[in-house]
Amino acid sequence: MICIAAARQRIAPLRSLVVFVACLAWATGLLWGQTVWYVDFAGGPLVHFTDLPPAVAAAQPGDTILCYTTGSASAPPGWMGYTAPTIDKPIKLIGFDTWIGPPVPGATTRVGIDGVIRVTGIAAGQTCVIANVLSSVRILGGSAPQGYEVLDCAGTVVLDGIYFTNFGYANQVFRIERSARVLIQGGWGYLAGRGIEVVDSRVDIQRSVFEVVPGPVVVFPPPLGAPPATTTFPMLSLLRSSATLSNCTLEGHPAGTGPYVFGPGRPAVLLDQSTLRIGPYTNLSPNQSSPPGYGALNPPQCLVRRDPRAVVVTTWGNPGLPVFWEPIHSTTTSFSVVADEPYTVRVDGPGSGFALLGFDQLLPAPAPTPFGELWLDPFRFTPVAILPLAATTGEGTWNDLCPAAAPIDVPFVFQSLTLAPNGTLGITLPSPFTVGWEYFRIP
């Protein structure tokens, strides 16, 4: 205990190193000759493109595309958002809207995307980042394709601060297929009909909320002829895949008789030949009635690992579904980390233990260790704090102010090494994130 207290005193001054590491990462990107491309439909002297597809075509691996809007008055007639691109290279696409207001502390704005934004062919050892974009059904008329697809990616794809509203059309999709590592952080969605579909892939969802579209729809006026919320699909379906959920909420489709909800309830997560890890404070909950939290089509071919701190309403009545209760420790940032605003990092670890909180740029692929996957460089990371963990919940928190000059196009990560009272070492789930722009800031 004396050694830990002394170490905490030595680490406290290192908080400023977080800023140093961020600036170093930014400077390193400049030395590598990476290009920043500016996209704004209104044009302007510093704007390279007025739409996304030509910007993606021009970008080289490692480049950044800053896509933003600076005023609705300058939008072309009938403009529904930037044309959704297909991204097949390790770039970073960051969106921001500088005219939305008033400011909301701890939140970022985003740009609208018209169509299905598709990420494909990211090679092993590479990282592609999509942050602060919104894909929503057209407000008026038709059922144009909308949503997100991640296909055939051997590398890492980070989806940070993505929004999606789906009113149940068949060609509105959120699909991940044949992809090695997809990290969803700070995601939010109202989904009807098809939910998030994962096939032959691995997905980690953290600090996100995906809810059933309420009836009547309250977020946007439903398009003409839009179907009501259906109960055809679960919120998250896994086929020959694995998913880890931490500090997030996924709603199952409620049972009902209409007019907006009908049919039997569906689970929040449905497994088929898959593995599900339910981490701390994950809520698999109903919306209006009591559909199950998770279930399986082929129970003997599935596996569920569940942290005791997770909140699951019921299971789907699947005898033979293996469920193992085990601690799944996690590190989680605020829903959004915004430049020049305070934020919180929370560690959920072993009760009465300690956590060494670390910070670094996200590795392209995790390093395997005897204690779990390590997403930060063990030889370069910044030790931020040693946190005592509460006896009953295992929770410890750290608060800081994000530097105003923090780079917005670098995927960062917080992750912790934990020490249990019995001396057992462990590594938490990581918390990847990008820094959001301040409101009204124009890059």
N, C-alpha and C positions, 0 to 999 in steps of 0.2 A: 504493500500500500504506500509506503514511503517513496519507493521508486516511481510509482505511478504519479504521485503528487508532484514529485520533482520534475518528471517528464512533462506534466501539464504546464508547469511554470515555464519550462523552456520552449514549449510549442506555442504558447499564447502570443509571443511577439511575431510568430511566423504567419499570422493572419494576413499581413501585408504582402506576403509572398504570393498569395492568390492573384493579386493584381499584377505582380511581376510575371508570373507564369502566363497570364492572359496576354500581356503585352509581348512577351517573348514568342508566344504562338503566332501572334499577328505579325511580328517582325519576321519570323521564319517564313511565313507565307509570302511576304514581299520578296524575301531573298530568293525564293524558289521561282519567282517570276510569274506568279499566278495573277490572272486578270480578273477585274471586277467589271461586270457588264450591267448597265443601267437600263431598265425597261419601264416605260411609262407611256400609256396610250395617248397622253397629251403632247408627247414630244418635248423638245427643249434643247438648249445648247449642250447639256451634259448627258443627254439620253442617247443610247446607242440604237435601241429598237423600240417599237411601239407595240409589239406583241411577243409572246414567249417562244413559239417555235423557231423563228430565225435566231433568237438569242441562244437557244439550246444548240442549234446547229453550229453557231460560231464558237461556242465555249469549248475549251480543251479540258482534259482531266485535271482536276484540282481547282478549276475556276469557280467564281461565285457569280450568281445572277441575283441582283437586287431588283425586285419587282414591286413597284409601288404606285399608288394613285395619290394625287394632290388636290383633287376637287371634282365633285360630281358634275359641275357645270360644264367642264371641258370634255365630258364623255361623249363619244359619238352617238348619234341617234340609234336607239335599240340595242346599245351595248349591254351585254349580259355578263361580262367578265373576260379575262384573258383566255385565249384559246389554249386548251389543255395540251401540253406537249407530251411527247414520248421521250424519255430520258434514258439513254443507253451508255452513259459514261459517268464516272465518279465526280460529280459536281455538286454544288450547294445552291439551292433555290430558296431564297428568303423573301417573304412578302410583307408589306406593311402599307397601311392606309393613313396618310398624314392629315386627313381632314375630318376623320371621324372623331366625335367627342360627345360629352365632355370627358376629360381624363378619368380613367378608372385605375386606381392604384393596384399593382400586382397583376395587370392584364395587358395583353398585347393586342394590337389590331391585326388585320390580315387582308389579303387581296382575294377577290373572287375569281374562280376558275370555271370556265364554261366547257364542259366535256369531261372525259375520263383522263385524269393525269396518270400516266403509265411509266413505271420504272422497270427496266428490263436489262438483263445481261451484265449486271455489275459483277466484275470478276472477283475471285478470292483475293483477300488482302486490300480491297478497295472499299471506300465508304461513300455513299450518296446520301445527301441530307435534303429533306423537304420540310420547310418550316413556315408556319403562319400563312396558310392558304385555306380557302373555303370552297368546297364543291357543294353546290345546292341546286335542287331542281329549278328549272326556269319558273319564274313567277307566273307567267301567263302562257297557256297553250302548250300542247305537245308533250311528249315524254322523251325529250332528248337525252342521250346517254350522259350520265354524270357519275362521278365517284373516283375511286382510287384502285389501281392494280399494281401489284409488285410481282413480276414474273421472272423466273429463271435467273435468280441472282445468287451467286456463290459468295458474294461479299456481304457487307453490312449495309442495311438501309435504315436510316433514322427518319421517322415521321414525327415531328415535334409541333405541337400546337395546330394540328389539322382539325378542320371542322367539316361535318357532312350532314346534310339533311336529305332523307330519302323518303318519298311518299309512296313507295310500293310498286313503282314501275319495274318491269322485268329488266330493263337495260340500265338501271341504277345499281352500281356494284361497288363493293368494297372487298376485293379478292386478292389473296396472296397464294401463289402457287410456285412450287419447286424453288423455294428461296431459303437460304441457310440461316439468316438472322435478320429479322425485322423488329426494330425497337420503336414502339409507339409510346410517346410521352406527351402528357397534356392534351390528349385528344378529346373531342367532344362531338356527340352526334345524336340527332333524333332519327331513328330508323324504323321504317315500316317494311313489310314484305321481307326481302332478303336482308340478312344481317351481314356480319363480317364472316367471310368464308376463307378458311385456311386449308390448303391441300398440299401434302408432301412438303411441309415447311415448318419452320420454327418462328414463333412470334412471342415477344415479351411486351405486355401492356402494363403501363404504370401511370398512376396519377391521372387517370382518364375516366370519362363518364360517357357511356353509351346507353341512351334511354329509348324506350318505345315512344313513337310519335303519339302524343296525346290526342284525344278526340273531343271536341274539334281541334284541329291544328291551331296552335297559338303562336308559333314562331314566325311563319310566313303564311300569307293567304294561300290555300292550296290551289294548284293549277287547275284549269278547266278540265273536268273529267278525271281528276286524280282519284285513285281508289282509296278507300279508308285503310287504316292500319289492319294488316292481316296477321294471322297466326300461323302462316305457312312454315316459317323458318325460325330457328333460335337466333338469339342475338349474336352468338359466336359459335360457328360449327367447325369442328376439327376432323379432318380425314387424313389418316396416316401422318399426323403432325404432333407437335408439342407446343404447349402454351404455358407461360408463367404470368400470373396476374398478381399485382401488388398495389395496394392503396388505390383501388379503382372500383367503379360501380358498373355492372352490366345488368340490365333488366331483362327478365324473361317476358315473353308476350303473355298478357293476361287472358284468361278465358272470358268470353262474353257472348252476347247475342246481338250486338249491333247498337246503333248504326255504324259506329267507328271501329268497334272491336267485336270479333265473332269467332266462334269455334273453340276448341279446347286450348288450354294454355300450353305454351311451349317453354322449354328450359332456357335459362340465360346462356348456358353452354351445353352443347351436344357433342359427344365424343364418338368417333368411329375409328377403331384401331389407333388410338391416340393416347397421349399422356397430358394431364392437366395438373399444374401446380398452383394452388390457391394460397397466395401469400397474405401477410398481415393486413388487416383492415380492408380486405377486398369484400365487396358487398355484391352478392349474386341474389338479387331481390326481385319481388313482383312489382307490378305497377298498380293494378287495381284490385286484383284478386290474389290467388295463391298458386301460381304456377311454380314448378320446381326450380331449384337453383342450378342443378346440372344433372345430366343423364347420359346414357350410352346406348348406342344401337347394338353393339356387340360387347356386352360387359366383360367377358373373360379376356378380350383382346385390348382392354383399356386399363388405365391406371390413373388414380387420383391421389395426389399428395396434398394434404390440407393442414395449414397452420391453425393452431387453436384460436388465434386472434381473428381469423376470417369470419365473415358473417354470411352464412348460407341458410336460406329459408328452409328448404326441404330438398331431398333428392327425388329422382324421377321414378322411384320404385323399381330400381334395377338390382335384383338379387344377383350376386356373383360379381358385382363391380368392385374390384379391389380398391379400398380406400385406406391410406396410411396417414395417421396423424403424426406430424413431425414439425419441429420448428423450422420456419423458412424466414431467415433474417433479411432485412431490407434496409436500404438507404433511399430516402425520398426527398426531393426538393419541393419547393412550392409549385403550385400548378403552372406558374410562369415565373421565370427569373428575368426581371426587367432592369435595364441599365438605369443607374442612379436611383434605385428604389431598394428598400429592405426586402430580404427574403429569408426563408427558414429552411434548414436541412434537418430532417428527422431520421434517426436510426431506430429501428425496431430489432433489438437483439436479445441476448439471453438476460433474463432477470437478474439483477444485482451484479451484472458483469460490467465490462468496459468496452468502448469502441474507439479505435483509432480512425478518425475520419480523414480520408485522403481526397485530393483534388488533382486532376490532370486533364489533358486532352484525351478524348476517347480513342482507344486503340482500334485499328481496322478490324481486328479479330481478338477475342479474349485469349489470354494465356491460361492454360490449364494448370492448376495447382492441387495439392492434396486436400485443400480446404474449399475448393470451388473455383469458378472462373474469375479471373482478374482482368478487368477492363481498363485499368490504368497501368502505366509503365512503372514497375517496382523500382527502377533505378532513377526515375526522373520526377515522380509524383511529389506533390507538396503535402506534407502532413499539416492538417488544419487544426485539429483539436483532439484531445482525449476526453471522451464523454462518459460520465458515470451513467449507468442504465438503471431505470426504476426497477424496484424489486418485483412488483406485480405485473407490469406490462412490458418491461424490457426497453422502454422508450427513453431516448435522449435527444436533445435538440441543440442546434447551433444557429445563431442569428448573425447576419452580416448585411452590409450595404453593398450592392453590386456596383462596381466602378462605372461612372458615366462613360468612360472611354473603353469599356470592355468590348472586344471584337464580337460582332454579331454573326459571323460566318464560320465560327470554329465550334465543332461539336465537343463539348466538355463533358466531364463525368465526375460525380462524387461516388465514392465507394468506401466501405469500412472493413477493417479487420477487427473481429470481436474476440473477447476473452471472457469465457464463462467462469463462474466461481470455482468450478472443479478443475480449471486449467485448460479446458478444451478451446482450441482456436477455431475460428471460422471466418468466412468471407461473406459479406452481405450481397444481395442483389444490387446491381449498379443503378445509378440514377443519371442517365444521359440527358443533356439539355443543350439548347442554344440560348444565347442571351437575346431577349427581345428589345426592340427599339422603344424609347420613350414616346409617349403620345406627342404628336405634332412635330416630331423630329424628322427632318428631311435629309437623307444622306447626301 
